[in-house]
Amino acid sequence: MPAHHAKYRPSHPVPIPDRTWPDRHIEQAPRWASVDLRDGNQALRAPMNVAQKQQLWALLVDIGLKEIEVGFPSASQPDYDFVRWLIEARQIPEDVTIQVLVQARQDLIERTFAALDGVHRAIVHVYNSTSPVQRDWVFGADRERIKAIAVQGAEWVRDEAAKYPGTDWTFQYSPESFSQTEPDYAVEVCNAVVEVWQPTPERPCILNLPATVESASPNIFADQVEWFCRQIERRDSLIVSLHTHNDRGGAAAAAELGLLAGADRIEGTLLGNGERTGNCDLVTLAMNLYSQGIDPRLDLSNPDRIIETLEACTGIACHPRHPWIGELVYTAFSGSHQDAINKSLKHQHAEHNRALPWQVAYLPIDPQDLGRSYEAVVRVNSQSGKGGIAFVLERDHGLQLPRWAQLELAPVVQHASEEQGGIIDSASIRALFEAQFIRDQAPHRLGGYRISRNGHDQIEATIVTAGSDAEAVDEQQERVRIRGEGDGVIAAFADAWSQAFAQTIDVRDYREHAIGAGTDAEAAAYVQLAIDGQPVAGAAIDRDTVSASLKAVLSALNRSAGMAKNAKMQQVA
């Protein structure tokens, strides 16, 4: 891109050297206001119809939003019809307040109040643009004329509301493009509007400060908000609201810093849907607070419903990496990440740690809080390592592989994943494990055994050998009875094998554990042998612990025999 140093200018800093917001902490959730049904709607290629608005309305109410901007009833018939449906069909819960938007024009304000006839409580949101570019290039009006438009609009709203005394009205004003308006002028215009409405601490009005186009970094926006809150008159009778956009990718950050700077209320949309790059994402900001131990006062425990509803109503897909609730947000493919998550979860879920705050590597919150299972946390692809494979086998199949088994299995799984061109599922990993390690049937299998103890463990076992088919008919099988002794059953079996087949066997490592519980429990056994000095591993699963251990040794012996046979064939070739 060519450098246009004279084409673009940096944002002007706000003269506030004694700013206080960097030292503040958010301690409670703000007042939330959804603008999904207006700002999010008017940004769509095909605006939502009434049925889609009804579906989205139900979601917004169910997750706990108490202030919902439902449309621009003076601008379109579908918006007008939707507002009438809400009122006439009694769809507005007692604790929910609807909000409507209108320009500072008398005819539009009159139609807006007509649309709201019969509502028990409502916010009427009037606005006009105040930035220099809007004043000079769009309207060709000076500062006094623009302020007069705002004051006139406020008067029309006040006077029209008086015609509907049965409704509890709240007035809201936005100096549109606040973030690009001179701070002193934004305060001047808002003070003039407030003078018309005469709010009190008991009946406050709302001043909404939009970053209609995000044109500066979030810290500058926070300075603007703090300066405004310091300078505006009747602050105790005002609710300062923020409406940030995401042109620079900082809508949620700007809103969060704006709360530190003194704002009381946040307008935004679920998943950030809105004009251009969207509004502040209420889900992201609420989850930001939740992750810091602050109750967001919204029920976000079913993100899949939020995603499905938004996609159905807007036609816009949710990115799989969307903050907090995207499909892959809590999924790790990297081996080192998987290993860290696995170890952290074990510590977190240990009995003596359960009362401790959540602290799991790479998982800022517990995925289960958002209805996400641990099954999706670690998934294996060609980039995953032994840690992820071990995690999946233990999580889904109860198999706790020793490190040496993990190291041997990892390249096998990686190769299979590369051949498939993507993620490999849990069942396939289990099948690869069994194919790699469980070889207790051919060429040798365990026909039976008897154990006794006389100072040492003594074993008498029958080994059935049948070329390459251990299940062949009896005539093709050879049965060998072997005897040995040692410190433990495995040592005794190794001694018996060495005597019968003249192979030197050294047991380097042995592990066993139970899979499941009760009558369905099984035993898994893993052994690493040195056979004539060469390391080889085996594994077995059996209802009986001793049988599992002996079959694991036999599996390693069979694998060793297969490796020797393959090596010999390669030499001949």
CORLIN-V6002 format. One record per helix or strand of 3 or more residues. SS is the DSSP state (H for helix, E for strand). FROM is the first residue (numbers start at 1). TO is the last residue. If there is no record, write none. Layout:
BEGIN
ss: [SS | SS]
from: [FROM | FROM]
to: [TO | TO]
END
This chain:
BEGIN
ss: [H | E | H | H | E | H | E | H | E | H | H | E | H | H | E | H | H | E | H | E | H | H | H | H | H | H | H | H | H | H | E | E | H | E | H | E | H | E | E | H]
from: [21 | 31 | 36 | 50 | 67 | 77 | 97 | 106 | 121 | 132 | 143 | 168 | 178 | 183 | 205 | 218 | 235 | 238 | 251 | 265 | 270 | 282 | 303 | 335 | 351 | 367 | 374 | 386 | 403 | 426 | 444 | 457 | 474 | 478 | 489 | 505 | 518 | 522 | 534 | 545]
to: [23 | 34 | 42 | 62 | 71 | 88 | 103 | 115 | 129 | 139 | 161 | 176 | 180 | 197 | 211 | 231 | 237 | 245 | 260 | 269 | 272 | 290 | 314 | 349 | 353 | 370 | 376 | 397 | 420 | 437 | 453 | 465 | 476 | 486 | 501 | 515 | 520 | 531 | 542 | 572]
END
